[in-house]
Amino acid sequence: TGIKKGTGAKKGTKPAEKVDLQKLGKDLKEAVESGKMTEDKAIAEYIKAGGSLGQGKSGGKEGGKVAGKGESEKGKGKGRSNFYSIVIGRLKSRDIELGEFTMEVDYATLNRYTSKWIKDEIIGKTVRVSGVSGQFRDNLLLIKKGQTLKVRTSGYIAEDKTLLFAHKFNVLERAVPFDPEAHGVPPKEFRGFEGVLKGKIIEVGGYEVLMEIEKVISTSKDSKAMAPNSIKGKRVRLAGFYPQYENLFKELRPTDIIQIGARHEDVVFDMFQVQGDLLRIEE
């Protein structure tokens, strides 16, 4: 058995200090305003570092809130809101020339960069997705009505129930019918967990890992999970690998066995944040 340890540029070191998101947001905002960086790139860098676009500290010109009323409950329904999510549902209709389609939504990922009110508004409803271009129109052609697909979105316009296709982190493809457990939606008894987990990678991509848990290595005194071991044999979705785990993260592949610290910062979200040492265990 071999263990490969990575927490940043030097393997075997402690993870890098937490990024000062407030300072990073300020620096990125200045870079955008001076023309040194595009707003899209600034937002991408902020998300990579684990920043939240809904907290008003993004590198974008509007501090993570688009023109209009932003992301709060108070502002919903007024103009465009950011909604960085993977949305899963069944295709109802499509217009390849216009680059849009309608789908009945079964699930939408919710994490620090998105807004809960949007997820609540679209689940179980039919919505339009617009802005599909290039090769993704070809992908859309291959999906038949009634089939399940997943799409990455960047925004939502509440007035006409329209999701906007994300051009930065493109995803538009067939998917298996939605199953909460298979997708990594944590059981109620495990929400609020903080500790160390060991398991097998099912999916790795973007800035996330879907992991099937083999063992709960340890539970932190700060953990609020009612039954930590309820996650054994089930899956969790982990984010926050950039920048401190960037080098080893690039090497991770499905079926790899890893050990990583995880914390569930807010039980409303399905996503867990990573912390501590990242170990790849070579068996």
KOLPA-608250 format. One line per 2 residues: number of its first residue (from 0); their letters; for each residue x, y, z of N, C-alpha, C. Coordinates in Angstrom, 1 decimal. Layout:
<atoms>
NUM> A> X,Y,Z,X,Y,Z,X,Y,Z  ... .
</atoms>
This chain:
<atoms>
0> TG> 0.8,-1.2,0.0,0.0,0.0,0.0,0.9,1.2,0.0  0.6,2.2,-0.9,1.4,3.4,-0.9,0.4,4.6,-0.7 .
2> IK> 1.0,5.7,-0.2,0.2,6.9,0.0,0.8,8.0,-0.6  0.1,8.7,-1.5,0.6,9.9,-2.1,-0.1,11.1,-1.5 .
4> KG> 0.6,12.0,-1.0,0.0,13.1,-0.2,0.2,14.4,-0.9  -0.8,15.2,-1.1,-0.7,16.5,-1.8,-1.5,17.5,-1.2 .
6> TG> -0.9,18.7,-1.0,-1.7,19.8,-0.4,-1.4,21.1,-1.1  -0.7,21.0,-2.2,-0.3,22.3,-2.9,0.9,22.0,-3.7 .
8> AK> 1.8,23.0,-3.9,2.9,22.9,-4.7,3.9,21.8,-4.2  4.0,21.7,-2.9,4.9,20.7,-2.4,4.1,19.6,-1.7 .
10> KG> 4.2,18.4,-2.2,3.5,17.3,-1.7,4.1,16.9,-0.3  3.2,16.6,0.6,3.7,16.2,1.9,3.8,17.4,2.9 .
12> TK> 3.4,18.6,2.4,3.4,19.7,3.3,2.0,20.0,3.8  1.8,20.8,4.8,0.5,21.2,5.3,-0.2,22.0,4.2 .
14> PA> -1.5,22.0,4.1,-2.2,22.8,3.1,-1.9,24.3,3.3  -2.0,25.0,2.1,-1.7,26.4,2.1,-2.7,27.1,3.1 .
16> EK> -2.4,28.2,3.6,-3.3,29.0,4.4,-4.5,29.3,3.6  -5.6,29.4,4.3,-6.9,29.8,3.6,-6.7,31.1,2.9 .
18> VD> -7.3,31.1,1.7,-7.2,32.3,0.9,-8.0,33.4,1.5  -7.5,34.6,1.6,-8.2,35.8,2.1,-9.1,36.2,0.9 .
20> LQ> -10.4,35.8,1.0,-11.3,36.0,-0.2,-11.6,37.5,-0.3  -11.7,38.2,0.8,-12.0,39.6,0.7,-10.9,40.4,0.0 .
22> KL> -9.6,40.0,0.3,-8.5,40.7,-0.4,-8.5,40.2,-1.9  -8.7,38.9,-2.1,-8.7,38.4,-3.5,-9.7,39.1,-4.3 .
24> GK> -10.9,39.2,-3.7,-12.0,39.9,-4.4,-11.7,41.3,-4.8  -11.1,42.0,-3.8,-10.7,43.4,-4.1,-9.6,43.5,-5.2 .
26> DL> -8.6,42.6,-5.2,-7.6,42.6,-6.2,-8.2,42.3,-7.6  -9.1,41.3,-7.6,-9.7,40.9,-8.9,-10.5,42.1,-9.4 .
28> KE> -11.2,42.7,-8.6,-12.1,43.8,-9.0,-11.2,45.0,-9.6  -10.1,45.2,-8.9,-9.2,46.3,-9.5,-8.6,45.9,-10.8 .
30> AV> -8.3,44.6,-11.0,-7.8,44.1,-12.2,-8.8,44.2,-13.4  -10.1,44.0,-13.0,-11.2,44.1,-14.0,-11.3,45.6,-14.4 .
32> ES> -11.3,46.4,-13.4,-11.6,47.9,-13.7,-10.4,48.5,-14.4  -9.2,48.0,-14.3,-8.0,48.5,-15.0,-7.9,47.9,-16.4 .
34> GK> -8.7,46.9,-16.7,-8.6,46.3,-18.0,-7.6,45.2,-18.1  -7.0,44.8,-17.0,-5.9,43.7,-17.0,-6.6,42.4,-17.1 .
36> MT> -7.8,42.2,-16.7,-8.5,40.9,-16.7,-10.0,41.1,-17.0  -10.5,40.1,-17.7,-11.9,40.2,-18.1,-12.8,39.8,-16.8 .
38> ED> -14.0,40.2,-16.8,-14.9,39.9,-15.7,-15.1,38.4,-15.5  -15.2,37.7,-16.7,-15.4,36.3,-16.7,-14.3,35.6,-16.0 .
40> KA> -13.0,36.0,-16.4,-11.8,35.3,-15.8,-11.7,35.6,-14.3  -12.1,36.8,-13.9,-12.0,37.2,-12.5,-13.0,36.3,-11.7 .
42> IA> -14.2,36.2,-12.2,-15.2,35.3,-11.5,-14.7,33.9,-11.4  -14.1,33.4,-12.5,-13.6,32.0,-12.5,-12.5,31.8,-11.5 .
44> EY> -11.6,32.8,-11.4,-10.5,32.8,-10.4,-11.1,32.8,-9.0  -12.1,33.6,-8.8,-12.7,33.7,-7.4,-13.4,32.4,-7.0 .
46> IK> -14.1,31.8,-8.0,-14.7,30.5,-7.7,-13.7,29.4,-7.4  -12.6,29.4,-8.2,-11.6,28.4,-8.0,-11.0,28.5,-6.6 .
48> AG> -10.9,29.7,-6.0,-10.4,29.9,-4.7,-11.4,29.6,-3.6  -12.6,29.2,-4.0,-13.7,28.9,-3.1,-14.6,30.0,-2.7 .
50> GS> -14.5,31.1,-3.4,-15.3,32.3,-3.1,-16.8,32.1,-3.5  -17.6,32.9,-2.9,-19.1,32.8,-3.1,-19.6,34.0,-3.8 .
52> LG> -20.2,33.8,-5.0,-20.6,34.9,-5.8,-21.9,35.6,-5.1  -22.5,34.9,-4.2,-23.7,35.5,-3.6,-23.4,36.4,-2.4 .
54> QG> -22.1,36.5,-2.1,-21.7,37.2,-0.8,-21.3,38.7,-1.1  -21.3,39.1,-2.3,-21.0,40.5,-2.6,-19.5,40.8,-2.6 .
56> KS> -18.6,39.7,-2.7,-17.2,40.0,-2.6,-16.5,39.4,-3.9  -17.2,39.2,-4.9,-16.6,38.6,-6.1,-15.7,39.6,-6.8 .
58> GG> -14.9,39.0,-7.8,-14.0,39.8,-8.6,-14.8,40.6,-9.6  -16.0,40.3,-9.9,-16.8,41.0,-10.9,-17.1,42.4,-10.6 .
60> KE> -17.5,43.2,-11.6,-17.7,44.6,-11.3,-18.8,44.9,-10.4  -19.8,44.0,-10.3,-20.9,44.2,-9.5,-20.8,43.4,-8.1 .
62> GG> -19.6,43.0,-7.8,-19.4,42.3,-6.5,-20.1,41.0,-6.5  -20.2,40.3,-7.6,-20.9,39.0,-7.6,-22.4,39.1,-7.8 .
64> KV> -22.9,40.4,-8.0,-24.3,40.6,-8.2,-24.4,41.3,-9.6  -25.3,40.7,-10.4,-25.4,41.3,-11.7,-26.3,42.6,-11.7 .
66> AG> -26.3,43.3,-12.8,-27.1,44.5,-12.8,-28.5,44.1,-12.4  -29.2,44.9,-11.7,-30.5,44.6,-11.2,-30.5,44.5,-9.7 .
68> KG> -31.2,43.5,-9.2,-31.3,43.4,-7.7,-30.4,42.3,-7.1  -29.6,41.7,-7.9,-28.7,40.7,-7.3,-29.4,39.4,-7.0 .
70> ES> -28.9,38.8,-5.9,-29.3,37.4,-5.6,-30.2,37.2,-4.4  -30.5,38.2,-3.7,-31.3,38.0,-2.5,-32.7,37.8,-2.7 .
72> EK> -33.4,37.3,-1.7,-34.9,37.1,-1.7,-35.6,38.4,-2.1  -35.1,39.5,-1.6,-35.7,40.8,-1.8,-35.6,41.1,-3.3 .
74> GK> -34.5,40.7,-4.0,-34.4,41.1,-5.3,-34.9,40.1,-6.4  -35.4,39.0,-5.9,-35.7,38.0,-6.9,-36.8,38.4,-7.9 .
76> GK> -36.7,38.0,-9.1,-37.7,38.3,-10.1,-37.3,39.6,-10.8  -36.2,40.3,-10.5,-35.9,41.6,-11.1,-34.6,41.4,-11.9 .
78> GR> -34.7,41.2,-13.2,-33.5,41.1,-14.0,-32.9,39.7,-13.9  -31.6,39.7,-14.3,-30.8,38.4,-14.2,-30.2,38.2,-12.9 .
80> SN> -30.2,37.0,-12.4,-29.4,36.7,-11.2,-28.4,35.6,-11.5  -27.2,35.6,-10.9,-26.3,34.6,-11.1,-26.8,33.2,-10.6 .
82> FY> -26.6,32.2,-11.4,-27.0,30.8,-10.9,-26.1,29.8,-11.5  -24.9,29.6,-10.8,-23.9,28.7,-11.2,-24.3,27.3,-10.7 .
84> SI> -24.8,26.4,-11.6,-25.4,25.2,-11.1,-25.3,24.1,-12.2  -25.4,22.9,-11.8,-25.6,21.8,-12.8,-27.1,21.4,-12.6 .
86> VI> -27.9,21.6,-13.7,-29.3,21.4,-13.6,-29.6,20.1,-14.4  -30.4,19.2,-13.8,-30.7,17.9,-14.4,-32.2,17.8,-14.6 .
88> GR> -32.6,17.3,-15.7,-34.0,17.2,-16.0,-34.3,16.5,-17.3  -35.6,16.5,-17.7,-36.0,15.8,-19.0,-36.3,16.8,-20.1 .
90> LK> -35.8,16.5,-21.3,-36.0,17.4,-22.4,-37.5,17.4,-22.8  -38.0,18.6,-23.0,-39.4,18.7,-23.5,-39.5,19.2,-24.9 .
92> SR> -38.7,20.2,-25.3,-38.7,20.7,-26.6,-37.3,21.4,-26.9  -37.0,21.6,-28.2,-35.7,22.2,-28.5,-35.8,23.0,-29.8 .
94> DI> -35.0,24.0,-29.9,-34.9,24.8,-31.1,-33.4,25.0,-31.4  -32.9,24.2,-32.3,-31.5,24.2,-32.5,-31.0,25.5,-33.1 .
96> EL> -31.8,26.1,-34.0,-31.4,27.4,-34.7,-31.3,28.5,-33.6  -32.2,28.5,-32.7,-32.2,29.6,-31.7,-31.2,29.2,-30.6 .
98> GE> -30.8,28.0,-30.5,-29.9,27.6,-29.4,-30.6,27.6,-28.1  -31.8,27.0,-28.0,-32.5,27.0,-26.8,-33.3,25.7,-26.7 .
100> FT> -33.7,25.3,-25.5,-34.6,24.2,-25.3,-35.4,24.4,-24.0  -36.4,23.5,-23.8,-37.1,23.5,-22.5,-36.9,22.2,-21.9 .
102> ME> -36.9,22.2,-20.5,-36.7,21.0,-19.8,-37.6,21.0,-18.5  -38.0,19.8,-18.0,-38.6,19.7,-16.7,-37.5,19.4,-15.7 .
104> VD> -37.4,20.3,-14.7,-36.2,20.2,-13.8,-36.5,19.2,-12.7  -35.5,18.2,-12.6,-35.6,17.2,-11.5,-34.7,17.6,-10.3 .
106> YA> -33.6,18.3,-10.6,-32.6,18.7,-9.6,-31.7,19.8,-10.1  -31.2,20.6,-9.1,-30.2,21.6,-9.4,-29.2,21.6,-8.3 .
108> TL> -27.9,21.6,-8.6,-26.9,21.7,-7.5,-27.0,23.0,-6.8  -26.8,23.0,-5.5,-26.9,24.2,-4.8,-25.6,24.3,-3.9 .
110> NR> -24.9,25.4,-4.0,-23.7,25.5,-3.2,-23.5,27.0,-2.9  -22.3,27.4,-2.5,-22.2,28.8,-2.0,-22.3,29.8,-3.2 .
112> YT> -22.2,29.3,-4.4,-22.2,30.3,-5.5,-23.6,30.5,-6.1  -24.6,29.8,-5.5,-25.9,29.9,-6.1,-27.0,30.4,-5.1 .
114> SK> -28.2,30.5,-5.6,-29.2,31.0,-4.7,-30.3,30.0,-4.5  -30.7,29.8,-3.2,-31.6,28.7,-2.9,-33.0,29.0,-3.5 .
116> WI> -33.4,30.3,-3.6,-34.7,30.6,-4.0,-34.9,30.2,-5.5  -33.8,30.2,-6.3,-33.9,29.8,-7.7,-34.1,28.3,-7.8 .
118> KD> -33.4,27.6,-7.0,-33.5,26.1,-7.0,-35.0,25.8,-6.6  -35.5,26.4,-5.5,-36.8,26.1,-5.1,-37.9,26.5,-6.2 .
120> EI> -37.6,27.5,-6.9,-38.5,28.0,-7.9,-38.6,27.0,-9.2  -37.4,26.4,-9.5,-37.4,25.6,-10.8,-37.6,24.1,-10.6 .
122> IG> -37.4,23.6,-9.4,-37.6,22.1,-9.3,-39.0,21.7,-9.5  -39.2,20.7,-10.4,-40.5,20.2,-10.7,-41.2,21.1,-11.8 .
124> KT> -40.6,22.1,-12.2,-41.2,23.0,-13.2,-40.5,22.9,-14.6  -41.2,23.4,-15.6,-40.6,23.5,-16.9,-40.0,24.8,-17.1 .
126> VR> -38.7,24.9,-17.5,-38.0,26.1,-17.7,-37.3,26.1,-19.1  -37.0,27.3,-19.6,-36.3,27.4,-20.9,-34.8,27.6,-20.6 .
128> VS> -34.0,27.0,-21.4,-32.5,27.2,-21.3,-32.1,27.9,-22.6  -31.5,29.0,-22.6,-31.1,29.7,-23.8,-29.6,30.0,-23.8 .
130> GV> -29.1,30.3,-25.0,-27.7,30.7,-25.1,-26.8,29.5,-25.5  -27.4,28.4,-26.0,-26.6,27.2,-26.4,-25.9,27.5,-27.8 .
132> SG> -24.6,27.3,-27.9,-24.0,27.6,-29.2,-22.9,26.5,-29.5  -22.4,26.6,-30.7,-21.3,25.8,-31.1,-21.6,24.3,-31.1 .
134> QF> -20.6,23.5,-30.6,-20.7,22.1,-30.5,-21.9,21.6,-29.6  -22.3,22.5,-28.7,-23.3,22.1,-27.8,-24.7,22.0,-28.4 .
136> RD> -24.8,22.7,-29.6,-26.1,22.6,-30.4,-26.1,21.1,-30.9  -24.9,20.6,-31.3,-24.8,19.3,-31.8,-25.2,18.3,-30.7 .
138> NL> -24.7,18.5,-29.5,-25.0,17.7,-28.4,-26.5,17.7,-28.2  -27.2,18.8,-28.3,-28.6,18.9,-28.1,-29.4,18.1,-29.1 .
140> LL> -28.8,18.1,-30.4,-29.5,17.3,-31.4,-29.5,15.8,-31.1  -28.6,15.3,-30.3,-28.5,13.9,-30.0,-29.4,13.5,-28.9 .
142> IK> -30.0,14.5,-28.2,-30.9,14.2,-27.0,-32.3,14.2,-27.5  -33.1,13.1,-27.2,-34.5,13.0,-27.6,-35.4,13.5,-26.5 .
144> KG> -36.6,13.9,-27.0,-37.6,14.4,-26.0,-37.9,13.3,-25.0  -37.9,13.7,-23.7,-38.2,12.7,-22.6,-36.9,12.2,-22.0 .
146> QT> -35.8,12.3,-22.7,-34.5,11.8,-22.2,-34.0,12.8,-21.1  -33.2,12.3,-20.2,-32.6,13.1,-19.1,-31.3,13.7,-19.6 .
148> LK> -31.1,15.0,-19.3,-29.9,15.7,-19.7,-29.4,16.5,-18.5  -28.1,16.9,-18.5,-27.6,17.8,-17.5,-27.0,19.0,-18.2 .
150> VR> -27.1,20.2,-17.7,-26.6,21.4,-18.3,-26.0,22.3,-17.2  -24.9,22.9,-17.4,-24.3,23.9,-16.5,-24.9,25.3,-16.8 .
152> TS> -25.4,25.9,-15.8,-26.0,27.3,-16.0,-25.2,28.3,-15.4  -25.3,29.6,-15.8,-24.6,30.7,-15.2,-25.6,31.8,-14.7 .
154> GY> -26.8,31.7,-15.1,-27.8,32.7,-14.6,-29.2,32.3,-14.8  -30.1,33.1,-14.2,-31.5,32.9,-14.3,-32.3,34.2,-14.4 .
156> IA> -33.3,34.2,-15.3,-34.2,35.4,-15.4,-35.5,34.9,-15.0  -36.0,35.4,-13.8,-37.2,34.9,-13.2,-38.4,35.3,-14.0 .
158> ED> -38.4,36.5,-14.6,-39.7,36.9,-15.3,-40.2,35.9,-16.4  -39.2,35.3,-17.1,-39.7,34.4,-18.1,-39.1,33.0,-17.9 .
160> KT> -38.8,32.7,-16.6,-38.3,31.4,-16.2,-37.3,30.8,-17.2  -36.2,31.6,-17.4,-35.2,31.2,-18.4,-33.8,31.0,-17.6 .
162> LL> -33.2,29.9,-17.8,-31.8,29.6,-17.4,-30.9,30.0,-18.5  -29.7,30.5,-18.1,-28.7,30.8,-19.1,-27.6,29.8,-19.2 .
164> FA> -27.3,29.3,-20.4,-26.2,28.3,-20.5,-24.9,28.9,-20.2  -24.1,28.2,-19.4,-22.8,28.7,-19.0,-21.7,28.4,-20.0 .
166> HK> -21.1,29.5,-20.6,-20.1,29.3,-21.6,-18.7,29.1,-21.1  -18.5,29.4,-19.8,-17.2,29.2,-19.2,-16.9,27.8,-18.9 .
168> FN> -17.8,27.1,-18.3,-17.6,25.7,-17.8,-18.6,24.8,-18.5  -18.4,24.6,-19.8,-19.5,24.0,-20.6,-19.9,22.6,-20.2 .
170> VL> -21.2,22.4,-20.0,-21.7,21.0,-19.8,-23.1,21.0,-20.5  -23.3,20.2,-21.4,-24.7,19.9,-21.9,-24.6,18.5,-22.5 .
172> ER> -25.2,17.5,-21.8,-25.0,16.1,-22.3,-26.1,15.3,-21.7  -26.2,14.1,-22.3,-27.2,13.1,-21.7,-26.8,12.7,-20.3 .
174> AV> -27.7,12.3,-19.5,-27.5,11.9,-18.1,-28.4,10.8,-17.8  -28.0,10.0,-16.7,-28.9,9.0,-16.3,-30.1,9.7,-15.5 .
176> PF> -31.3,9.1,-15.5,-32.4,9.7,-14.7,-31.9,10.0,-13.3  -32.4,11.1,-12.8,-31.8,11.6,-11.5,-32.2,10.7,-10.3 .
178> DP> -31.2,10.4,-9.5,-31.3,9.6,-8.3,-30.5,10.4,-7.2  -31.2,10.9,-6.2,-30.5,11.8,-5.2,-29.2,11.1,-4.6 .
180> EA> -29.3,9.8,-4.2,-28.2,9.1,-3.6,-27.0,9.0,-4.6  -27.3,8.6,-5.8,-26.3,8.4,-6.8,-25.6,9.7,-7.1 .
182> HG> -26.3,10.9,-7.0,-25.7,12.2,-7.3,-24.9,12.7,-6.2  -25.0,12.2,-5.0,-24.3,12.7,-3.9,-25.0,13.6,-3.0 .
184> VP> -26.4,13.6,-3.0,-27.2,14.3,-2.1,-27.1,13.6,-0.7  -26.5,14.3,0.3,-26.3,13.6,1.6,-27.6,13.3,2.4 .
186> PK> -27.6,12.2,3.1,-28.7,11.9,4.0,-28.8,12.9,5.1  -30.0,13.1,5.6,-30.3,14.1,6.6,-29.3,13.8,7.9 .
188> EF> -29.1,12.6,8.2,-28.3,12.2,9.4,-26.9,12.6,9.3  -26.4,12.8,8.0,-25.0,13.1,7.8,-24.8,14.6,7.6 .
190> RG> -25.8,15.4,7.4,-25.7,16.8,7.2,-25.1,17.5,8.4  -24.1,18.4,8.2,-23.5,19.1,9.3,-22.2,18.4,9.7 .
192> FE> -21.8,17.3,9.0,-20.6,16.6,9.3,-19.3,17.4,9.2  -18.4,17.2,10.1,-17.0,17.7,9.9,-16.1,16.6,10.4 .
194> GV> -15.1,16.2,9.6,-14.1,15.2,9.9,-13.4,14.7,8.7  -12.9,13.5,8.8,-12.0,13.0,7.7,-12.7,11.7,7.1 .
196> LK> -12.7,11.7,5.8,-13.4,10.6,5.0,-12.4,9.9,4.1  -12.7,8.6,3.9,-11.9,7.8,2.9,-12.9,7.2,2.0 .
198> GK> -12.6,7.2,0.7,-13.5,6.6,-0.2,-12.9,6.6,-1.7  -13.8,6.1,-2.6,-13.4,5.9,-4.0,-14.0,7.0,-4.8 .
200> II> -13.2,7.6,-5.7,-13.7,8.7,-6.6,-14.6,8.1,-7.7  -15.8,8.6,-7.8,-16.8,8.2,-8.8,-16.6,9.1,-10.0 .
202> EV> -16.6,10.4,-9.8,-16.4,11.4,-10.8,-15.5,12.5,-10.3  -14.7,13.0,-11.3,-13.8,14.2,-10.9,-13.8,15.1,-12.1 .
204> GG> -14.0,16.4,-11.9,-14.1,17.3,-13.0,-14.5,18.7,-12.5  -14.1,19.7,-13.4,-14.4,21.1,-12.9,-13.6,21.3,-11.6 .
206> YE> -14.3,21.7,-10.6,-13.6,21.9,-9.3,-14.2,21.0,-8.2  -14.8,19.8,-8.7,-15.6,19.0,-7.8,-15.1,17.5,-7.9 .
208> VL> -15.4,16.8,-6.8,-15.2,15.3,-6.8,-16.5,14.7,-6.2  -17.0,13.6,-6.9,-18.1,12.8,-6.3,-17.4,11.6,-5.8 .
210> ME> -17.6,11.3,-4.5,-16.8,10.2,-3.8,-17.8,9.3,-3.1  -17.5,7.9,-3.2,-18.3,6.9,-2.5,-17.5,6.6,-1.2 .
212> IE> -18.2,6.8,-0.1,-17.4,6.7,1.2,-17.3,5.2,1.7  -16.0,4.9,1.9,-15.7,3.5,2.5,-15.7,3.6,4.0 .
214> KV> -15.1,4.7,4.5,-14.9,4.7,6.0,-14.9,6.2,6.5  -15.5,6.4,7.6,-15.4,7.7,8.3,-14.1,7.5,9.2 .
216> IS> -13.0,8.2,8.8,-11.8,8.0,9.6,-11.8,8.7,10.9  -12.4,9.9,11.0,-12.5,10.6,12.3,-13.6,11.6,12.2 .
218> TS> -14.2,12.0,13.3,-15.2,13.0,13.4,-14.8,14.1,14.3  -14.8,15.3,13.8,-14.4,16.5,14.5,-15.4,16.8,15.7 .
220> KD> -14.8,17.4,16.8,-15.7,17.8,17.9,-16.7,18.9,17.4  -16.4,19.5,16.3,-17.3,20.6,15.8,-18.4,20.0,14.9 .
222> SK> -18.4,18.7,14.6,-19.3,18.1,13.7,-20.7,18.1,14.3  -21.7,18.4,13.5,-23.1,18.5,13.9,-23.9,17.3,13.3 .
224> AM> -23.3,16.4,12.6,-24.0,15.2,12.0,-24.6,14.3,13.1  -25.9,14.0,13.0,-26.5,13.1,13.9,-26.0,11.7,13.9 .
226> AP> -25.6,11.2,12.7,-25.1,9.8,12.6,-24.0,9.8,11.5  -22.8,10.1,11.9,-21.7,10.2,10.9,-21.5,8.9,10.0 .
228> NS> -21.7,7.8,10.6,-21.5,6.5,9.9,-22.6,6.2,8.9  -23.7,7.0,8.9,-24.8,6.8,7.9,-24.3,7.0,6.5 .
230> IK> -23.1,7.6,6.3,-22.7,7.9,4.9,-21.9,6.7,4.3  -21.6,5.7,5.1,-20.8,4.5,4.6,-21.6,3.9,3.4 .
232> GK> -20.9,3.7,2.3,-21.5,3.1,1.2,-22.3,4.1,0.3  -22.4,5.3,0.8,-23.1,6.4,0.0,-22.1,7.4,-0.5 .
234> RV> -22.7,8.4,-1.3,-21.8,9.3,-2.0,-21.9,10.7,-1.4  -20.8,11.5,-1.5,-20.8,12.9,-1.2,-20.1,13.6,-2.3 .
236> RL> -20.5,14.9,-2.5,-19.9,15.8,-3.5,-19.1,16.8,-2.7  -17.8,16.9,-3.2,-16.8,17.8,-2.5,-16.3,18.9,-3.4 .
238> AG> -16.1,20.1,-2.9,-15.6,21.2,-3.6,-14.6,21.9,-2.8  -13.9,22.9,-3.4,-12.9,23.7,-2.7,-11.5,23.2,-2.8 .
240> FY> -11.2,22.5,-3.9,-9.8,21.9,-4.1,-8.8,23.0,-4.5  -9.3,24.1,-5.0,-8.3,25.2,-5.5,-8.2,26.3,-4.5 .
242> PQ> -7.0,26.8,-4.3,-5.7,26.5,-4.9,-4.9,25.5,-4.2  -5.3,25.2,-2.9,-4.3,24.5,-2.0,-4.1,23.0,-2.5 .
244> YE> -5.0,22.4,-3.2,-4.8,21.0,-3.6,-4.6,20.9,-5.1  -4.3,22.0,-5.8,-4.4,22.0,-7.2,-3.5,21.0,-7.9 .
246> NL> -2.3,20.8,-7.5,-1.4,19.8,-8.2,-1.9,18.4,-8.1  -2.2,17.9,-6.9,-2.7,16.5,-6.8,-4.1,16.4,-7.4 .
248> FK> -4.9,17.4,-7.3,-6.3,17.3,-7.9,-6.2,17.0,-9.4  -5.2,17.6,-10.1,-5.1,17.4,-11.5,-4.8,16.0,-11.9 .
250> EL> -4.2,15.2,-10.9,-3.8,13.8,-11.1,-4.9,12.9,-10.8  -6.0,13.3,-10.1,-7.0,12.4,-9.6,-7.8,11.9,-10.7 .
252> RP> -8.2,10.6,-10.6,-9.0,9.9,-11.7,-10.1,9.1,-11.0  -11.2,8.8,-11.7,-12.2,7.9,-11.2,-11.6,6.6,-10.8 .
254> TD> -12.1,6.0,-9.7,-11.6,4.7,-9.0,-10.4,5.0,-8.1  -9.8,6.1,-8.1,-8.7,6.4,-7.1,-9.4,6.4,-5.7 .
256> II> -8.6,5.9,-4.7,-9.0,5.9,-3.3,-8.3,7.1,-2.7  -9.1,8.0,-2.1,-8.5,9.2,-1.4,-9.0,9.3,0.0 .
258> QI> -8.2,10.1,0.8,-8.6,10.4,2.2,-8.5,11.9,2.3  -9.6,12.6,2.8,-9.6,14.0,2.8,-10.5,14.5,3.9 .
260> GA> -10.1,15.6,4.5,-11.0,16.3,5.5,-12.2,17.0,4.8  -13.3,16.9,5.4,-14.5,17.5,4.8,-15.4,18.2,5.9 .
262> RH> -16.0,19.3,5.5,-16.9,20.0,6.4,-18.1,20.4,5.7  -19.3,20.3,6.3,-20.6,20.7,5.7,-20.9,22.1,6.4 .
264> ED> -20.6,23.2,5.7,-20.7,24.5,6.4,-22.1,24.9,6.6  -23.0,24.5,5.7,-24.4,24.9,5.8,-25.3,23.7,5.4 .
266> VV> -26.1,23.2,6.3,-26.9,22.0,6.0,-27.9,22.2,4.8  -28.2,23.5,4.5,-29.1,23.7,3.3,-28.4,23.3,2.0 .
268> FD> -27.1,23.3,1.9,-26.4,23.0,0.7,-26.1,21.5,0.7  -26.0,20.9,-0.5,-25.6,19.5,-0.6,-24.1,19.3,-0.7 .
270> MF> -23.4,20.3,-1.0,-21.9,20.3,-1.3,-21.2,20.4,0.0  -20.1,19.6,0.1,-19.1,19.6,1.3,-17.9,20.4,0.8 .
272> QV> -17.2,21.1,1.7,-16.0,21.7,1.5,-14.8,20.9,2.0  -13.7,20.9,1.2,-12.5,20.1,1.7,-11.6,20.9,2.6 .
274> QG> -10.9,20.2,3.4,-9.9,20.8,4.3,-8.9,19.8,4.8  -7.8,20.2,5.4,-6.8,19.3,5.9,-5.9,18.7,4.8 .
276> DL> -5.4,17.5,5.0,-4.5,16.9,4.0,-5.4,16.0,3.0  -4.9,16.1,1.8,-5.5,15.2,0.7,-4.5,14.1,0.5 .
278> LR> -4.9,12.9,0.7,-4.1,11.7,0.5,-4.7,10.9,-0.7  -3.8,10.5,-1.6,-4.2,9.4,-2.6,-3.6,8.1,-2.2 .
280> IE> -4.4,7.1,-1.9,-3.9,5.9,-1.4,-3.8,4.9,-2.5  -2.6,4.4,-2.8,-2.3,3.5,-3.9,-2.3,2.1,-3.3 .
282> E> -3.4,1.3,-3.6,-3.5,0.0,-3.0,-3.0,-1.1,-4.0 .
</atoms>
